[in-house]
């Protein structure tokens, strides 16, 4: 299994390097439309190699997906944490109840003595 992972990573690296080598030409990336660019005092255009834009888009998509999933799974994580707290409370209560000794008597007889 380890070798399959290494082969996959090597193939992925070869594909990424090939894409980067095929897209080395510099392109202009406009951050805002020309109509809005006059209102913002920041630079509007960047000259970057195409592979940087491609890989940046992939990374941005992955990050947006991770954040989206983290928010989506919040309900399940909160419910799991609540269940763990409840289990811990119940375990503590069981330990406390088991720790109550009945002075060497049988538990059934001790219960009968309490009710009488």
Backbone torsions as a table, in degrees:
resi	resn	phi	psi	omega
1	UNK	NA	-37.1	-179.6
2	UNK	-63.4	-39.3	-178.2
3	UNK	-69.2	-35.1	177.2
4	UNK	-63.1	-40.2	178.3
5	UNK	-64.2	-42.3	179.1
6	UNK	-64.3	-41.9	178.9
7	UNK	-63.1	-42.8	178.4
8	UNK	-61.4	-45.2	179.9
9	UNK	-64.2	-37.7	178.1
10	UNK	-66.8	-44.1	177.9
11	UNK	-62.6	-40.7	177.5
12	UNK	-62.3	-42.7	178.6
13	UNK	-63.0	-41.4	179.8
14	UNK	-63.8	-42.9	179.4
15	UNK	-63.7	-44.8	-179.1
16	UNK	-65.2	-40.3	178.3
17	UNK	-66.9	-38.2	178.1
18	UNK	-64.1	-43.9	177.7
19	UNK	-62.7	-41.6	179.7
20	UNK	-64.5	-41.2	-179.6
21	UNK	-69.0	-32.3	-178.8
22	UNK	-78.1	-17.9	-175.5
23	UNK	-123.7	51.5	-179.0
24	UNK	-87.1	-11.0	-176.3
25	UNK	-63.8	143.1	-179.0
26	UNK	-81.9	133.6	177.5
27	UNK	-126.6	159.2	178.8
28	UNK	-97.9	124.6	178.4
29	UNK	-105.4	114.0	177.4
30	UNK	-88.8	125.5	-177.6
31	UNK	-80.8	-28.9	179.4
32	UNK	-135.1	155.5	173.0
33	UNK	-63.5	156.0	-177.4
34	UNK	-58.6	-33.3	-179.1
35	UNK	-66.5	-33.3	-179.5
36	UNK	-91.5	-18.6	-175.5
37	UNK	-63.4	-27.9	-179.9
38	UNK	-70.8	-23.2	-178.6
39	UNK	-84.6	-18.2	-176.5
40	UNK	-105.2	127.2	-176.2
41	UNK	-79.9	9.1	-179.8
42	UNK	-94.0	159.5	176.6
43	UNK	-63.3	141.9	-173.9
44	UNK	-98.1	-28.9	-172.3
45	UNK	-119.3	144.0	175.0
46	UNK	-126.2	137.6	173.5
47	UNK	-100.1	112.9	-176.9
48	UNK	-133.8	153.5	171.2
49	UNK	-65.1	147.8	-176.1
50	UNK	-60.5	-36.9	-177.7
51	UNK	-66.3	-28.3	176.7
52	UNK	-67.1	-39.9	178.4
53	UNK	-67.3	-41.9	179.2
54	UNK	-62.7	-51.3	-178.4
55	UNK	-67.1	-34.7	176.0
56	UNK	-63.6	-39.6	176.4
57	UNK	-64.2	-39.9	177.9
58	UNK	-64.5	-45.9	-179.8
59	UNK	-64.3	-42.5	178.6
60	UNK	-62.3	-41.6	178.1
61	UNK	-63.6	-41.3	177.3
62	UNK	-63.4	-44.5	-180.0
63	UNK	-63.8	-43.1	177.7
64	UNK	-62.2	-41.6	178.3
65	UNK	-63.8	-42.2	178.9
66	UNK	-63.5	-44.4	179.9
67	UNK	-65.4	-42.3	179.3
68	UNK	-59.7	-46.3	179.4
69	UNK	-65.0	-36.9	179.9
70	UNK	-62.7	-43.5	176.7
71	UNK	-66.9	-39.3	-177.6
72	UNK	-66.6	-35.2	-177.8
73	UNK	-88.3	4.8	-178.1
74	UNK	-58.8	-40.8	-178.9
75	UNK	-60.2	-44.7	179.5
76	UNK	-66.2	-39.9	178.6
77	UNK	-66.0	-40.7	179.6
78	UNK	-65.6	-40.9	179.0
79	UNK	-66.2	-38.9	177.0
80	UNK	-64.2	-40.6	179.1
81	UNK	-66.2	-39.5	178.2
82	UNK	-64.8	-40.7	178.9
83	UNK	-65.6	-39.9	178.1
84	UNK	-63.5	-40.8	177.6
85	UNK	-63.0	-41.4	-179.9
86	UNK	-65.3	-40.7	177.5
87	UNK	-63.5	-42.7	178.9
88	UNK	-62.7	-42.4	178.1
89	UNK	-62.9	-42.1	179.7
90	UNK	-67.5	-37.9	176.8
91	UNK	-63.9	-41.4	177.1
92	UNK	-62.3	-40.5	179.9
93	UNK	-66.2	-38.9	177.5
94	UNK	-64.1	-42.9	177.9
95	UNK	-61.6	-41.3	179.8
96	UNK	-65.1	-42.4	-179.3
97	UNK	-69.1	-36.0	177.1
98	UNK	-71.2	-27.4	-179.1
99	UNK	-75.2	-20.3	177.4
100	UNK	-67.8	114.6	-179.8
101	UNK	-91.4	157.3	-178.8
102	UNK	-115.1	30.3	177.2
103	UNK	56.7	45.4	174.4
104	UNK	78.4	-0.5	180.0
105	UNK	-85.0	162.9	172.5
106	UNK	-66.9	144.0	-176.4
107	UNK	-62.2	-37.7	-179.8
108	UNK	-65.8	-45.0	179.7
109	UNK	-64.9	-36.7	178.6
110	UNK	-65.2	-39.0	177.8
111	UNK	-65.9	-40.2	178.4
112	UNK	-65.5	-36.8	177.1
113	UNK	-64.6	-35.9	-179.8
114	UNK	-68.2	-37.0	-177.7
115	UNK	-78.1	-23.9	-178.3
116	UNK	-79.7	NA	NA
